[in-house]
Amino acid sequence: MAYKLAMQLKLAIKFNQAEEKAGYKWLQSFLRRRTDLSIRKSENTSTARAKGMSREVVTKYFQDLESVLTEYELFDKPGNVYNTDETGLQLNTKAGLVIAEKGSKAVSTISPGEKGETISVLACCNAEGGYLPPYCIFKGKNKKDEWSDGMPPGSQIQMSEKSAYVNSNIFFDWLRNHFYPRKGSGKVLLLLDGHTSHTSNVEMLEFAEQHDIILFCLPPHTTH
């Protein structure tokens, strides 16, 4: 940009004509003048995310959200507006503190494994800040009672033979047996991402419609 601007203004410069760039000396001088700027390491963002997070998509989302909140008179009912998402957690034994000789190079504690098993946790809260108890998905067939020790009251552990990921049947179970008994009275809005596990079960969609649960998907590639 600096090179093109200099060419347009017909300035006498020593920029790189072959690469059409201003060069590092110009950049250093520019940064000295602009103390509010600095060189930062950027993070990779996929093309899908960059395109998904467009002004048009985000504007339409908030317009649709406003329309739903207005239609069902939910603007003054933050306890009836929920958001849910799942996250993966790793179960590993955290090593504690021990007393050892100064200068010891190897201070170890025996644990079942260096990397623990990964589980999924479905979390949900409303706009008032009220949280539902966590709903945890473990890979396996048989559940052990001691796994619930120390968990918040009302927490639930769901076993899944194939994997610890949320699927459409598990999400339906969460909606019907975990979310619905705890939701506020009247219509509630549940914001969630449009993953297939949240949108592909016809029984789940019918249940939501019959029990005053409005499912509202966030735009794709924008939940970051």
MDAnalysis code that builds the backbone (N, CA, C; Angstrom):
import MDAnalysis as mda
import numpy as np

u = mda.Universe.empty(672, n_residues=224, atom_resindex=np.repeat(np.arange(224), 3), trajectory=True)
u.add_TopologyAttr("name", ["N", "CA", "C"] * 224)
u.add_TopologyAttr("resid", np.arange(1, 225))
u.add_TopologyAttr("resname", ["MET", "ALA", "TYR", "LYS", "LEU", "ALA", "MET", "GLN", "LEU", "LYS", "LEU", "ALA", "ILE", "LYS", "PHE", "ASN", "GLN", "ALA", "GLU", "GLU", "LYS", "ALA", "GLY", "TYR", "LYS", "TRP", "LEU", "GLN", "SER", "PHE", "LEU", "ARG", "ARG", "ARG", "THR", "ASP", "LEU", "SER", "ILE", "ARG", "LYS", "SER", "GLU", "ASN", "THR", "SER", "THR", "ALA", "ARG", "ALA", "LYS", "GLY", "MET", "SER", "ARG", "GLU", "VAL", "VAL", "THR", "LYS", "TYR", "PHE", "GLN", "ASP", "LEU", "GLU", "SER", "VAL", "LEU", "THR", "GLU", "TYR", "GLU", "LEU", "PHE", "ASP", "LYS", "PRO", "GLY", "ASN", "VAL", "TYR", "ASN", "THR", "ASP", "GLU", "THR", "GLY", "LEU", "GLN", "LEU", "ASN", "THR", "LYS", "ALA", "GLY", "LEU", "VAL", "ILE", "ALA", "GLU", "LYS", "GLY", "SER", "LYS", "ALA", "VAL", "SER", "THR", "ILE", "SER", "PRO", "GLY", "GLU", "LYS", "GLY", "GLU", "THR", "ILE", "SER", "VAL", "LEU", "ALA", "CYS", "CYS", "ASN", "ALA", "GLU", "GLY", "GLY", "TYR", "LEU", "PRO", "PRO", "TYR", "CYS", "ILE", "PHE", "LYS", "GLY", "LYS", "ASN", "LYS", "LYS", "ASP", "GLU", "TRP", "SER", "ASP", "GLY", "MET", "PRO", "PRO", "GLY", "SER", "GLN", "ILE", "GLN", "MET", "SER", "GLU", "LYS", "SER", "ALA", "TYR", "VAL", "ASN", "SER", "ASN", "ILE", "PHE", "PHE", "ASP", "TRP", "LEU", "ARG", "ASN", "HIS", "PHE", "TYR", "PRO", "ARG", "LYS", "GLY", "SER", "GLY", "LYS", "VAL", "LEU", "LEU", "LEU", "LEU", "ASP", "GLY", "HIS", "THR", "SER", "HIS", "THR", "SER", "ASN", "VAL", "GLU", "MET", "LEU", "GLU", "PHE", "ALA", "GLU", "GLN", "HIS", "ASP", "ILE", "ILE", "LEU", "PHE", "CYS", "LEU", "PRO", "PRO", "HIS", "THR", "THR", "HIS"])
u.atoms.positions = np.array([
    [0.825, -1.202, 0.000],
    [0.000, 0.000, 0.000],
    [0.863, 1.257, 0.000],
    [1.935, 1.215, 0.797],
    [2.831, 2.378, 0.864],
    [3.510, 2.600, -0.493],
    [3.915, 1.517, -1.146],
    [4.558, 1.616, -2.459],
    [3.594, 2.231, -3.474],
    [2.372, 1.733, -3.514],
    [1.398, 2.226, -4.500],
    [1.059, 3.693, -4.249],
    [0.963, 4.061, -2.957],
    [0.671, 5.450, -2.628],
    [1.822, 6.363, -3.067],
    [3.058, 5.919, -2.856],
    [4.226, 6.704, -3.253],
    [4.275, 6.874, -4.768],
    [3.928, 5.797, -5.499],
    [3.900, 5.883, -6.957],
    [2.825, 6.859, -7.423],
    [1.676, 6.808, -6.761],
    [0.568, 7.682, -7.133],
    [0.913, 9.149, -6.901],
    [1.647, 9.414, -5.793],
    [2.035, 10.787, -5.467],
    [3.329, 11.213, -6.172],
    [3.942, 10.273, -6.922],
    [5.161, 10.538, -7.684],
    [6.287, 11.055, -6.784],
    [6.492, 10.327, -5.670],
    [7.538, 10.699, -4.727],
    [8.874, 10.081, -5.135],
    [9.952, 10.773, -4.799],
    [11.291, 10.234, -5.051],
    [11.612, 9.244, -3.936],
    [11.622, 7.961, -4.259],
    [11.779, 6.916, -3.238],
    [12.811, 5.889, -3.689],
    [13.231, 5.072, -2.712],
    [14.152, 3.972, -3.006],
    [13.493, 2.637, -2.679],
    [12.221, 2.545, -2.963],
    [11.486, 1.300, -2.690],
    [11.887, 0.226, -3.703],
    [11.585, -1.022, -3.362],
    [11.901, -2.166, -4.217],
    [10.951, -2.180, -5.416],
    [11.499, -1.832, -6.582],
    [10.657, -1.752, -7.779],
    [10.211, -3.135, -8.246],
    [11.073, -4.137, -8.078],
    [10.746, -5.481, -8.566],
    [9.602, -6.096, -7.755],
    [9.681, -5.982, -6.428],
    [8.648, -6.581, -5.571],
    [7.507, -5.618, -5.254],
    [7.699, -4.345, -5.631],
    [6.674, -3.329, -5.365],
    [6.349, -3.258, -3.873],
    [7.410, -3.169, -3.065],
    [7.257, -3.083, -1.614],
    [8.076, -1.913, -1.075],
    [7.631, -1.389, 0.066],
    [8.320, -0.249, 0.665],
    [9.633, -0.658, 1.322],
    [9.692, -1.839, 1.905],
    [10.925, -2.316, 2.520],
    [10.942, -2.149, 4.028],
    [11.901, -2.817, 4.687],
    [11.969, -2.854, 6.152],
    [12.360, -1.499, 6.751],
    [13.250, -0.759, 6.076],
    [13.663, 0.543, 6.622],
    [12.465, 1.488, 6.723],
    [11.639, 1.483, 5.679],
    [10.434, 2.324, 5.735],
    [9.517, 1.857, 6.862],
    [9.369, 0.527, 7.019],
    [8.501, -0.015, 8.061],
    [9.000, 0.391, 9.448],
    [10.295, 0.276, 9.681],
    [10.849, 0.660, 10.975],
    [10.612, 2.133, 11.272],
    [10.796, 2.986, 10.271],
    [10.553, 4.418, 10.442],
    [9.072, 4.687, 10.715],
    [8.216, 3.958, 10.018],
    [6.769, 4.099, 10.200],
    [6.367, 3.716, 11.625],
    [6.912, 2.612, 12.130],
    [6.571, 2.153, 13.483],
    [7.114, 3.094, 14.553],
    [8.262, 3.729, 14.290],
    [8.779, 4.709, 15.248],
    [7.839, 5.909, 15.368],
    [7.237, 6.287, 14.273],
    [6.295, 7.416, 14.297],
    [4.948, 7.016, 14.910],
    [4.572, 5.772, 14.701],
    [3.274, 5.299, 15.203],
    [3.495, 4.387, 16.412],
    [3.609, 5.006, 17.585],
    [3.901, 4.234, 18.798],
    [2.710, 3.398, 19.258],
    [1.536, 3.646, 18.663],
    [0.351, 2.862, 19.033],
    [0.300, 1.527, 18.293],
    [1.237, 1.298, 17.372],
    [1.263, 0.066, 16.593],
    [2.474, -0.778, 16.978],
    [2.356, -2.084, 16.795],
    [3.474, -2.993, 17.059],
    [3.334, -4.207, 16.167],
    [4.405, -4.957, 16.022],
    [4.382, -6.191, 15.238],
    [3.910, -7.321, 16.143],
    [2.872, -7.995, 15.722],
    [2.288, -9.093, 16.500],
    [2.276, -10.364, 15.665],
    [2.328, -11.506, 16.331],
    [2.224, -12.778, 15.629],
    [0.750, -13.081, 15.383],
    [0.385, -13.307, 14.131],
    [-1.017, -13.548, 13.789],
    [-1.378, -15.018, 13.987],
    [-2.674, -15.281, 14.074],
    [-3.179, -16.647, 14.194],
    [-3.866, -17.035, 12.891],
    [-3.732, -18.309, 12.516],
    [-4.362, -18.778, 11.290],
    [-5.881, -18.827, 11.453],
    [-6.596, -18.309, 10.480],
    [-8.046, -18.384, 10.433],
    [-8.439, -19.009, 9.104],
    [-9.259, -20.045, 9.152],
    [-9.635, -20.743, 7.928],
    [-10.460, -19.829, 7.025],
    [-10.461, -20.156, 5.739],
    [-11.251, -19.381, 4.775],
    [-12.722, -19.429, 5.135],
    [-13.193, -20.603, 5.597],
    [-14.606, -20.750, 5.956],
    [-14.971, -19.802, 7.098],
    [-14.085, -19.677, 8.087],
    [-14.369, -18.767, 9.205],
    [-14.341, -17.311, 8.749],
    [-13.365, -16.992, 7.911],
    [-13.252, -15.611, 7.440],
    [-14.484, -15.197, 6.644],
    [-14.978, -16.104, 5.800],
    [-16.163, -15.801, 5.005],
    [-17.428, -15.843, 5.869],
    [-17.465, -16.765, 6.825],
    [-18.650, -16.894, 7.675],
    [-18.857, -15.700, 8.575],
    [-17.752, -15.088, 9.010],
    [-17.823, -13.951, 9.931],
    [-17.917, -12.647, 9.151],
    [-18.759, -12.602, 8.143],
    [-18.910, -11.389, 7.345],
    [-19.937, -10.462, 7.985],
    [-19.874, -9.191, 7.619],
    [-20.812, -8.211, 8.163],
    [-22.252, -8.583, 7.799],
    [-22.463, -9.084, 6.573],
    [-23.814, -9.426, 6.137],
    [-24.395, -10.565, 6.967],
    [-23.587, -11.606, 7.197],
    [-24.062, -12.776, 7.950],
    [-24.374, -12.396, 9.394],
    [-23.466, -11.657, 10.022],
    [-23.647, -11.284, 11.425],
    [-24.831, -10.324, 11.584],
    [-24.974, -9.385, 10.654],
    [-26.101, -8.447, 10.713],
    [-27.422, -9.186, 10.606],
    [-27.517, -10.129, 9.674],
    [-28.760, -10.895, 9.501],
    [-29.064, -11.729, 10.744],
    [-28.009, -12.288, 11.357],
    [-28.214, -13.075, 12.575],
    [-28.867, -12.226, 13.664],
    [-28.336, -11.035, 13.897],
    [-28.892, -10.193, 14.963],
    [-30.282, -9.662, 14.600],
    [-30.542, -9.468, 13.327],
    [-31.888, -9.070, 12.902],
    [-32.890, -10.190, 13.177],
    [-32.494, -11.433, 12.835],
    [-33.366, -12.585, 13.098],
    [-33.559, -12.804, 14.591],
    [-32.470, -12.626, 15.359],
    [-32.552, -12.795, 16.808],
    [-33.499, -11.761, 17.413],
    [-33.382, -10.532, 16.961],
    [-34.273, -9.475, 17.447],
    [-35.725, -9.808, 17.123],
    [-35.958, -10.341, 15.923],
    [-37.311, -10.698, 15.499],
    [-37.920, -11.767, 16.403],
    [-37.109, -12.790, 16.741],
    [-37.600, -13.871, 17.607],
    [-37.858, -13.362, 19.023],
    [-36.936, -12.569, 19.556],
    [-37.111, -12.025, 20.907],
    [-38.340, -11.128, 20.990],
    [-38.613, -10.399, 19.906],
    [-39.783, -9.520, 19.875],
    [-41.069, -10.331, 19.761],
    [-41.074, -11.317, 18.850],
    [-42.282, -12.126, 18.609],
    [-42.745, -12.851, 19.864],
    [-41.788, -13.378, 20.638],
    [-42.146, -14.177, 21.814],
    [-41.989, -13.396, 23.126],
    [-41.792, -12.078, 23.008],
    [-41.739, -11.189, 24.162],
    [-40.724, -11.667, 25.204],
    [-39.492, -11.851, 24.752],
    [-38.439, -12.384, 25.623],
    [-37.377, -11.347, 25.994],
    [-37.533, -10.111, 25.522],
    [-36.522, -9.096, 25.819],
    [-36.371, -8.838, 27.316],
    [-37.469, -8.903, 28.043],
    [-37.419, -8.628, 29.487],
    [-37.448, -9.913, 30.313],
    [-37.101, -11.054, 29.675],
    [-37.086, -12.342, 30.377],
    [-35.743, -13.047, 30.154],
    [-34.664, -12.510, 30.709],
    [-33.349, -13.122, 30.481],
    [-33.246, -14.549, 31.008],
    [-34.085, -14.887, 31.994],
    [-34.074, -16.256, 32.516],
    [-34.622, -17.268, 31.532],
    [-35.237, -16.786, 30.447],
    [-35.809, -17.675, 29.434],
    [-34.976, -17.715, 28.161],
    [-33.785, -17.124, 28.204],
    [-32.885, -17.145, 27.041],
    [-31.638, -17.937, 27.426],
    [-31.458, -19.085, 26.790],
    [-30.373, -20.009, 27.144],
    [-29.367, -20.141, 25.998],
    [-28.167, -20.539, 26.359],
    [-27.121, -20.869, 25.393],
    [-26.481, -22.178, 25.824],
    [-26.285, -23.085, 24.873],
    [-25.662, -24.368, 25.206],
    [-24.556, -24.698, 24.210],
    [-23.575, -25.440, 24.674],
    [-22.490, -25.916, 23.817],
    [-21.782, -27.048, 24.547],
    [-21.071, -27.863, 23.783],
    [-20.299, -28.937, 24.412],
    [-18.815, -28.650, 24.275],
    [-18.062, -29.211, 25.202],
    [-16.611, -29.050, 25.166],
    [-15.958, -30.360, 25.587],
    [-14.754, -30.591, 25.111],
    [-14.024, -31.796, 25.476],
    [-13.096, -31.533, 26.651],
    [-13.074, -32.462, 27.595],
    [-12.185, -32.369, 28.755],
    [-11.385, -33.664, 28.871],
    [-10.176, -33.530, 29.358],
    [-9.325, -34.703, 29.524],
    [-9.240, -35.066, 30.995],
    [-9.545, -36.316, 31.292],
    [-9.478, -36.791, 32.669],
    [-8.087, -37.352, 32.927],
    [-7.275, -36.604, 33.636],
    [-5.960, -37.124, 34.006],
    [-5.676, -36.767, 35.460],
    [-4.801, -37.536, 36.047],
    [-4.459, -37.326, 37.450],
    [-3.447, -36.209, 37.565],
    [-3.802, -35.143, 38.261],
    [-2.892, -34.018, 38.438],
    [-1.914, -34.326, 39.572],
    [-0.633, -34.239, 39.253],
    [0.371, -34.541, 40.273],
    [0.358, -33.482, 41.373],
    [0.488, -33.931, 42.628],
    [0.469, -33.023, 43.758],
    [1.870, -32.591, 44.168],
    [1.960, -31.868, 45.274],
    [3.247, -31.403, 45.775],
    [3.877, -32.468, 46.671],
    [5.176, -32.614, 46.576],
    [5.905, -33.558, 47.427],
    [7.163, -32.875, 47.946],
    [7.766, -33.447, 48.954],
    [9.036, -32.944, 49.477],
    [10.155, -33.806, 48.910],
    [11.168, -33.162, 48.332],
    [12.284, -33.891, 47.736],
    [13.569, -33.120, 47.989],
    [14.694, -33.769, 47.739],
    [15.982, -33.113, 47.921],
    [16.141, -31.971, 46.937],
    [16.764, -30.900, 47.359],
    [17.033, -29.786, 46.465],
    [17.939, -30.256, 45.331],
    [17.612, -29.832, 44.139],
    [18.409, -30.213, 42.974],
    [17.973, -31.519, 42.344],
    [16.936, -32.188, 42.908],
    [16.460, -33.445, 42.317],
    [15.942, -33.175, 40.916],
    [16.387, -33.992, 39.970],
    [15.994, -33.771, 38.577],
    [14.751, -34.572, 38.203],
    [14.457, -35.644, 38.889],
    [13.293, -36.469, 38.553],
    [12.427, -36.629, 39.796],
    [11.323, -35.910, 39.826],
    [10.362, -36.015, 40.924],
    [9.039, -36.438, 40.298],
    [8.723, -37.716, 40.395],
    [7.575, -38.262, 39.671],
    [6.533, -38.834, 40.616],
    [5.306, -38.890, 40.132],
    [4.209, -39.561, 40.822],
    [3.591, -40.548, 39.855],
    [3.356, -41.783, 40.311],
    [2.758, -42.794, 39.442],
    [1.279, -42.464, 39.229],
    [0.853, -42.486, 37.947],
    [-0.554, -42.254, 37.618],
    [-1.010, -43.329, 36.648],
    [-2.322, -43.523, 36.500],
    [-2.829, -44.557, 35.594],
    [-2.357, -44.370, 34.157],
    [-2.115, -43.134, 33.731],
    [-1.653, -42.882, 32.370],
    [-1.191, -41.450, 32.239],
    [-0.263, -41.213, 31.306],
    [0.230, -39.854, 31.107],
    [-0.842, -38.970, 30.484],
    [-1.670, -39.557, 29.614],
    [-2.781, -38.836, 29.021],
    [-4.085, -39.504, 29.446],
    [-5.005, -38.700, 29.967],
    [-6.253, -39.260, 30.434],
    [-7.267, -39.423, 29.319],
    [-8.377, -40.028, 29.664],
    [-9.454, -40.227, 28.708],
    [-10.187, -38.910, 28.464],
    [-10.605, -38.690, 27.227],
    [-11.337, -37.480, 26.885],
    [-12.839, -37.725, 27.012],
    [-13.522, -36.789, 27.654],
    [-14.972, -36.860, 27.770],
    [-15.555, -35.563, 27.203],
    [-16.856, -35.557, 26.956],
    [-17.548, -34.343, 26.531],
    [-18.458, -33.871, 27.643],
    [-18.580, -32.558, 27.769],
    [-19.472, -31.967, 28.766],
    [-20.412, -30.998, 28.056],
    [-21.710, -31.231, 28.207],
    [-22.713, -30.306, 27.694],
    [-22.994, -29.280, 28.782],
    [-22.687, -28.030, 28.495],
    [-22.910, -26.953, 29.456],
    [-24.015, -26.045, 28.944],
    [-24.742, -25.420, 29.864],
    [-25.843, -24.546, 29.467],
    [-26.081, -23.507, 30.560],
    [-26.316, -22.269, 30.140],
    [-26.663, -21.230, 31.106],
    [-27.634, -20.257, 30.444],
    [-28.316, -19.464, 31.267],
    [-29.232, -18.469, 30.706],
    [-28.657, -17.064, 30.871],
    [-29.367, -16.088, 30.329],
    [-28.859, -14.718, 30.312],
    [-28.876, -14.057, 31.689],
    [-29.490, -14.708, 32.673],
    [-29.426, -14.220, 34.057],
    [-28.170, -14.709, 34.766],
    [-27.482, -15.669, 34.129],
    [-26.289, -16.246, 34.753],
    [-26.565, -17.547, 35.478],
    [-27.756, -18.101, 35.308],
    [-28.091, -19.375, 35.948],
    [-27.593, -20.544, 35.124],
    [-26.854, -21.444, 35.767],
    [-26.261, -22.587, 35.070],
    [-27.035, -23.874, 35.352],
    [-27.161, -24.717, 34.320],
    [-27.657, -26.065, 34.514],
    [-26.501, -26.938, 35.004],
    [-26.783, -27.986, 35.790],
    [-25.710, -28.904, 36.183],
    [-25.079, -29.525, 34.937],
    [-23.800, -29.849, 34.975],
    [-23.139, -30.403, 33.787],
    [-23.679, -31.778, 33.413],
    [-23.681, -32.039, 32.130],
    [-24.118, -33.310, 31.552],
    [-22.902, -33.890, 30.842],
    [-22.341, -34.974, 31.385],
    [-21.059, -35.506, 30.918],
    [-21.257, -36.791, 30.123],
    [-20.519, -36.917, 29.027],
    [-20.594, -38.114, 28.184],
    [-19.278, -38.859, 28.269],
    [-19.341, -40.109, 28.732],
    [-18.174, -40.978, 28.843],
    [-18.257, -42.071, 27.776],
    [-17.115, -42.449, 27.219],
    [-17.092, -43.571, 26.301],
    [-17.078, -44.872, 27.104],
    [-17.971, -45.771, 26.782],
    [-18.045, -47.048, 27.493],
    [-19.471, -47.526, 27.632],
    [-19.627, -48.652, 28.343],
    [-20.954, -49.263, 28.488],
    [-21.452, -49.199, 29.920],
    [-20.571, -49.454, 30.877],
    [-20.984, -49.534, 32.279],
    [-20.533, -48.292, 33.052],
    [-21.467, -47.706, 33.763],
    [-21.174, -46.506, 34.553],
    [-20.885, -46.902, 35.993],
    [-19.889, -46.261, 36.579],
    [-19.549, -46.514, 37.976],
    [-20.054, -45.375, 38.847],
    [-20.613, -45.725, 39.994],
    [-21.202, -44.716, 40.881],
    [-20.170, -43.703, 41.363],
    [-18.927, -44.148, 41.562],
    [-17.914, -43.245, 42.121],
    [-17.529, -42.127, 41.146],
    [-17.873, -42.275, 39.861],
    [-17.562, -41.219, 38.898],
    [-18.325, -39.927, 39.211],
    [-19.419, -40.058, 39.936],
    [-20.234, -38.881, 40.265],
    [-19.789, -38.193, 41.546],
    [-18.803, -38.767, 42.227],
    [-18.348, -38.180, 43.496],
    [-17.797, -36.777, 43.265],
    [-18.268, -35.829, 44.061],
    [-17.771, -34.465, 43.991],
    [-18.374, -33.623, 42.891],
    [-19.270, -34.183, 42.086],
    [-19.893, -33.392, 41.022],
    [-21.030, -32.553, 41.595],
    [-21.370, -31.421, 40.975],
    [-22.461, -30.576, 41.470],
    [-23.776, -31.351, 41.514],
    [-24.665, -31.001, 42.431],
    [-25.969, -31.680, 42.511],
    [-26.713, -31.578, 41.184],
    [-27.327, -32.692, 40.791],
    [-28.080, -32.711, 39.543],
    [-27.255, -33.049, 38.324],
    [-25.939, -33.207, 38.491],
    [-25.084, -33.564, 37.355],
    [-25.443, -34.951, 36.844],
    [-25.211, -35.173, 35.558],
    [-25.562, -36.461, 34.968],
    [-24.408, -36.987, 34.134],
    [-24.199, -38.307, 34.206],
    [-23.202, -38.972, 33.371],
    [-23.934, -39.891, 32.402],
    [-23.669, -39.696, 31.126],
    [-24.287, -40.504, 30.069],
    [-23.216, -41.357, 29.410],
    [-23.453, -42.654, 29.313],
    [-22.492, -43.557, 28.691],
    [-22.787, -43.689, 27.198],
    [-21.718, -43.776, 26.407],
    [-21.850, -43.970, 24.960],
    [-20.797, -44.977, 24.525],
    [-21.230, -46.076, 23.913],
    [-20.315, -47.170, 23.587],
    [-19.284, -46.796, 22.519],
    [-19.694, -46.016, 21.520],
    [-18.805, -45.737, 20.390],
    [-17.788, -44.641, 20.674],
    [-18.240, -43.545, 21.251],
    [-17.317, -42.437, 21.514],
    [-17.913, -41.527, 22.570],
    [-17.108, -40.573, 23.034],
    [-17.571, -39.614, 24.045],
    [-18.117, -38.344, 23.400],
    [-18.308, -38.364, 22.086],
    [-18.832, -37.191, 21.399],
    [-20.355, -37.134, 21.480],
    [-20.892, -35.945, 21.384],
    [-22.349, -35.764, 21.393],
    [-22.907, -36.180, 20.041],
    [-23.947, -37.020, 20.061],
    [-24.668, -37.343, 18.829],
    [-26.125, -36.912, 18.973],
    [-26.929, -37.130, 17.952],
    [-28.306, -36.632, 17.954],
    [-29.144, -37.268, 19.053],
    [-28.925, -38.557, 19.336],
    [-29.693, -39.232, 20.382],
    [-29.314, -38.732, 21.777],
    [-28.031, -38.516, 21.993],
    [-27.572, -38.003, 23.291],
    [-28.089, -36.578, 23.508],
    [-28.051, -35.765, 22.448],
    [-28.545, -34.396, 22.596],
    [-30.050, -34.392, 22.883],
    [-30.783, -35.289, 22.255],
    [-32.219, -35.387, 22.522],
    [-32.463, -35.780, 23.979],
    [-31.665, -36.716, 24.484],
    [-31.804, -37.116, 25.890],
    [-31.519, -35.930, 26.808],
    [-30.485, -35.148, 26.468],
    [-30.167, -33.957, 27.278],
    [-31.320, -32.967, 27.258],
    [-31.878, -32.733, 26.068],
    [-32.956, -31.746, 25.942],
    [-34.197, -32.189, 26.697],
    [-34.551, -33.463, 26.585],
    [-35.802, -33.978, 27.164],
    [-35.691, -34.211, 28.664],
    [-34.581, -34.792, 29.108],
    [-34.496, -35.216, 30.511],
    [-33.637, -34.312, 31.401],
    [-32.853, -33.433, 30.782],
    [-31.950, -32.592, 31.577],
    [-32.329, -31.113, 31.475],
    [-32.572, -30.665, 30.231],
    [-32.887, -29.248, 30.037],
    [-34.356, -28.936, 30.338],
    [-35.260, -29.697, 29.751],
    [-36.693, -29.397, 29.866],
    [-37.192, -29.322, 31.311],
    [-36.814, -30.273, 32.200],
    [-37.311, -30.184, 33.589],
    [-36.807, -28.943, 34.328],
    [-35.761, -28.296, 33.822],
    [-35.160, -27.156, 34.522],
    [-35.435, -25.812, 33.836],
    [-36.067, -25.846, 32.698],
    [-36.285, -24.594, 31.974],
    [-37.352, -23.752, 32.654],
    [-37.331, -22.451, 32.393],
    [-38.338, -21.569, 32.955],
    [-39.708, -21.821, 32.352],
    [-40.732, -21.273, 32.953],
    [-42.090, -21.454, 32.448],
    [-42.293, -20.635, 31.182],
    [-43.167, -21.108, 30.318],
    [-43.450, -20.415, 29.073],
    [-42.397, -20.681, 28.016],
    [-42.417, -19.861, 26.967],
    [-41.480, -20.022, 25.854],
    [-40.053, -19.719, 26.301],
    [-39.116, -20.549, 25.866],
    [-37.699, -20.289, 26.122],
    [-36.949, -20.354, 24.803],
    [-35.907, -19.554, 24.705],
    [-35.056, -19.528, 23.516],
    [-33.747, -20.219, 23.840],
    [-33.384, -21.207, 23.020],
    [-32.144, -21.951, 23.233],
    [-31.214, -21.702, 22.053],
    [-30.125, -20.959, 22.312],
    [-29.126, -20.658, 21.282],
    [-28.086, -21.771, 21.249],
    [-27.748, -22.232, 20.053],
    [-26.794, -23.330, 19.907],
    [-26.187, -23.291, 18.518],
    [-25.086, -24.020, 18.337],
    [-24.510, -24.061, 16.997],
    [-25.294, -25.060, 16.141],
    [-25.107, -24.959, 14.832],
    [-25.906, -25.763, 13.918],
    [-25.325, -27.121, 13.609],
    [-24.577, -27.706, 14.537],
    [-24.009, -29.042, 14.326],
    [-25.120, -30.048, 14.063],
    [-24.820, -31.047, 13.252],
    [-25.831, -32.028, 12.871],
    [-26.457, -32.740, 14.071],
    [-25.686, -32.892, 15.160],
    [-26.230, -33.548, 16.360],
    [-27.327, -32.717, 17.010],
    [-27.375, -31.418, 16.702],
    [-28.382, -30.533, 17.292],
    [-29.597, -30.337, 16.394],
    [-29.493, -30.751, 15.144],
    [-30.540, -30.364, 14.188],
    [-31.119, -31.506, 13.365],
    [-30.578, -32.728, 13.473],
    [-30.966, -33.790, 12.539],
    [-32.000, -34.769, 13.095],
    [-32.311, -34.684, 14.390],
    [-33.245, -35.636, 14.993],
    [-34.669, -35.069, 14.935],
    [-35.518, -35.677, 14.124],
    [-36.887, -35.178, 13.931],
    [-37.678, -35.240, 15.232],
    [-37.505, -36.326, 15.998],
    [-38.211, -36.446, 17.285],
    [-37.822, -35.309, 18.227],
    [-36.550, -34.972, 18.223],
    [-36.071, -33.903, 19.091],
    [-36.677, -32.558, 18.689],
    [-36.735, -32.307, 17.368],
    [-37.305, -31.055, 16.876],
    [-38.790, -30.963, 17.221],
    [-39.506, -32.070, 17.097],
    [-40.929, -32.088, 17.451],
    [-41.119, -31.875, 18.944],
    [-40.267, -32.510, 19.753],
    [-40.349, -32.351, 21.208],
    [-40.139, -30.885, 21.595],
    [-39.143, -30.248, 20.970],
    [-38.866, -28.850, 21.276],
    [-40.066, -27.971, 20.929],
    [-40.662, -28.231, 19.782],
    [-41.808, -27.423, 19.358],
    [-43.003, -27.612, 20.293],
    [-43.215, -28.836, 20.727],
    [-44.365, -29.144, 21.589],
    [-44.189, -28.630, 23.011],
    [-42.942, -28.366, 23.429],
    [-42.684, -27.982, 24.816],
    [-42.098, -26.572, 24.938],
    [-42.466, -25.707, 24.016],
    [-42.128, -24.278, 24.088],
    [-40.630, -24.008, 24.134],
    [-39.847, -24.816, 23.393],
    [-38.401, -24.598, 23.301],
    [-38.079, -24.145, 21.879],
    [-37.660, -22.891, 21.735],
    [-37.319, -22.341, 20.420],
    [-35.831, -22.551, 20.187],
    [-35.490, -23.381, 19.206],
    [-34.090, -23.628, 18.874],
    [-33.630, -22.591, 17.857],
    [-32.527, -21.907, 18.166],
    [-32.033, -20.834, 17.286],
    [-30.549, -21.053, 17.053],
    [-30.170, -21.363, 15.808],
    [-28.778, -21.709, 15.500],
    [-27.929, -20.460, 15.242],
    [-26.721, -20.485, 15.757],
    [-25.729, -19.469, 15.443],
    [-25.240, -19.687, 14.007],
    [-24.808, -18.635, 13.311],
    [-24.318, -18.803, 11.934],
    [-23.112, -19.728, 11.891],
    [-22.967, -20.516, 10.818],
    [-21.817, -21.418, 10.700],
    [-20.496, -20.660, 10.723],
    [-19.487, -21.285, 11.310],
    [-18.110, -20.770, 11.331],
    [-17.967, -19.435, 12.067],
    [-18.852, -19.152, 13.006],
    [-18.753, -17.886, 13.738],
    [-18.668, -18.068, 15.252],
    [-18.796, -19.283, 15.748],
    [-18.842, -19.457, 17.205],
    [-17.507, -19.174, 17.878],
    [-16.408, -19.067, 17.097],
    [-15.115, -18.696, 17.680],
    [-15.137, -17.262, 18.141],
])
